[in-house]
């Protein structure tokens, strides 16, 4: 073979394309199955960071910073939360479809949605000027999918704060949060 004919044959190119297609056929479904869990973790991680931000804003400004959670996924009202002192609103729709305030058992865990009327629920978490929570120790639960109650492969995350102002994020392992 001389140097003018150097290159790939059509058969070689087709074989490489076929190998890439076969590899994609195996990896795309795996990626699509993992995507909802990544979205749920991203939403919980962002909530964790935003709760830290709200706590620091309350301390820095010497006043209360209210984080307001609202929505009703069963009634078609998008789930979102707002941070008062810094005028920030985060919609869970931004993380992709089916990321809602929901836990790993049948029905909504947080907020307590009124499934009969389909009305929106609003709940607040208030940090005071010392960075502590006014009220009871609360955790905000995140479910990975709206229908995740029936899918054991889903991973659930939650982020929240205790009355002492400790902000934490946990993942559900079996039946316990860790």
N, C-alpha and C positions, 0 to 999 in steps of 0.2 A: 504494500500500500504506500502510495507516495503522500507527501505532506499536504498536497492540495485537497485530498479527500479525507483529511482528519476531521473528526466530529462525532456526533451521536447519530445512530440510525433511528428511524421512526419506531422500530420495534423496541429499542432501549428506552426511548422516551415514554412510550405507552406502558411499558412494564413499571417504570418509576411512578407514573401517574396512578396506576392501579394499586401499587403498594401504599401510596399516600392515601388513596381513597379507602382502602381496607383499614388502615390505621385510624383514620377519622371516624369510620363507622363504629369502632370500638370505644373511642375516647369521647365523642360528643354526648352519648347518653349518660355516661358517668359524670361528665361536667354538668349536664342539665339536672341530674339528681342532686348534686352537691350545691347548686346555685341557691336554692331557697335557704339552706342552712347558713351560707355565707351572708345572705341578705339579712337574716335575722340577727346574726352575730354583729354585723355592721350597725344595725339599728340599735342594738343593746349597747355596743361600745360607744356610739355617738351619744346615747342618753347618759351613759356613765360620765363622759367628758362634759356634757352640757350641765349635768347636776353639779359637777366640780366647779364649772364656770359660774353657775348660779350661787353656789355657796361662797365663792370668792367675791362675787359682786356684792353680796349682802354684807360681808365683812368689810370690804373696801369702802362701801358707801354708808356703812353704819345704819342700815335699815333692813327691812324685810324684803326678801326676793321670793316672789311667788312663782311656782312652776305649775301651770294649769294643763291638765290632761283632759282631752275630750274626744268624742267620737262614738260611733256605733256601727261596727262593720256589718252587723246583721240587718240594720235599718238603712244601709247605704250612706251613712255619714262617715267620711274619712276620719281615721284616727290621727291625732296630732297633739303636740304639746307646745306651750308658749312659755317663754321665760320673761318675766315682767320687767325687771330692772334694765335688761339689755335689749328689750324689744326684739326677741328672736323667736320665730315660729318654725317648727320642724314638722312636716307632714310625713307620715309613714308611707304614703304613696310614692314618695321620692326614692324609696328603697326597692321598688318593684311591686308586682302584684302580690296580694295576700299577706303582707306583713301587717299585723294588727296587734293590739293589746289583747292577748289571749294566752291562756295557760295550757298545760298538757292534759287536762281532763275535759270531759264533755261540758260544753257551755263556756261562757266567758268567765274568767277569774277576775280580771281587772281591766278597766273599771267594771262594776256590776251593771252590765247593760240590761235594760228592760226589754226582754225579747218579745213581750206581748205587744207593746205599743210601738216598738221600733224607735223610741225617742233617744235623743242624744244624752249622754251622761258626761258630767263635768266633775272633775276631782282636782283638788289642789294639794300641793306640797310646799310648805313655806319655810324658808331658811331665815333665821333671825340674824341680828348683827354680830352674834358670836359664832355663827356657822352651824348652829344647832337647828333641829327640826321642831317646829311647833306642833304638838299633838303626839300621836302614837307612832311606834316604829312601823314603817311601811316599806314594802318592796313593790316595785312596779314590774309586773310580769310581761314578758314578751314571748309570744308563740311564733313559730317559724312560718306557719301557714294557717289560713283560716280553717281548713279542714284537717289540720294536723292531729286532731283527737283520735282519728282512726288510722293514722300512719305511724307505726312504731319507729320508722327510720328517721323521723324528724328530730332535730335537736332544739331544745328550748333554752332560752337565755332570759335572765332578768337582771335589771340594774335598779338600785334603790338606795335609800338612806335610812339610817336608824335615828332615833331621837337625839343621840349624841352627835349627829352630823357625819357619821362614818358612811362613806359612799362605797358601795361594792357592786361587783358584777359576778353573777354565778351562772353555771350551766347545770342543767338537770342531768344527773347520772343515775339511771335506774329510777328510783323513787325518791332520791334525795338531791337537794341542791348543793353543789360544791363549787 
